């Protein structure tokens, strides 16, 4: 995993920052709306504390999940130009 992260960093993709941004954005979305199967899967993947087996989360992941709604994830994790939700919700030409 670390090797992949290092390779991604070498090609200019801030993998860790984008992962943290995705965790942050997931906690700020209103999951009470009908998000469908894809929304449910993204919520499970990017909400690490929802797993009962994750008792010792890495500090960065826990902090990303606790960002309150008054702060923008895109400003906190500004080195990640596009998060996972940008690829899902923006038309291709806007990327």
N, C-alpha and C positions, 0 to 999 in steps of 0.2 A: 504494500500500500504506500509506504513512504517513498519507495522507488518511483512509483507512478506519479506521486505528487511532485517529486523533484524533476522528473521529465516534463511534466506539464508546466512547471515554473520556468524551465529552460526555454520553452517555446513561447513564453510570454503569457501563458494563461494562469491567472492567480487562483489555482484550484482551492486552496484552503479558504481564501477570502470569499470565494463564490459559494462554497459549502456553508460557511457561517452566514452569509447573506440569505441563502435559501432557508436556513433554520429560522433566522430572524423574521423573514417575510411570512413564513408559514404560521408563526405564532400571532402575527398581526392580521391575518385574513379571517374573515367571518365564516367559520366552518358550519354555522347553523344554517346557512343557505344550502340549497341543493347543489352540492359540488360533484356529485356522481362518483363513479368508481375511480376515475383518475384523481379527483380531489381527495378521496379517502386514502388512496395509496400514497400520494404526496404528503398528506398529513402524517401518516404512519412513518414514512421514511425520514421526514425532516422535523420530527418532534421527538428527540431522543429520550426525553424524560417519560414519555408515555409507555416505554417498555419497562415492565416490572423487574427485568434483569439488569437494567442499567443503573446500578446503585452508585457507581464510581465514575460519573461522567467527567470527561476532560473539562477543565475550567472554561475554556473558550466556548465550548458547545453550550454549557449551562448559561453563560453570560449572553450568548446570542439568542437563546430562547427566552431570556428574561427582559429583553429590551422592551420598554413600555411604548405605547402607541403615540406618544408625543415626539418620539425621535424617528427619523426615517432611516430604514435599513440601508438605502442606497447612499446615504451620506456617511453612515458609520463604516460601511464596507465599500468605500468609493473606488478601490482598486479593481473591483469586479464590475466591469461595465454593464454586463447583462447577466442577470440571475436566471434561474430555471423558469420563473414565472414570466419573464420577459419573452422567452422563447415560445411559451405556450400562448400568451395573450396578445402579443404584438404581431401584426402582419410581417411577413418575411422581409419586404422591402424597407421596413422601418428599422431593421437591425443593421 
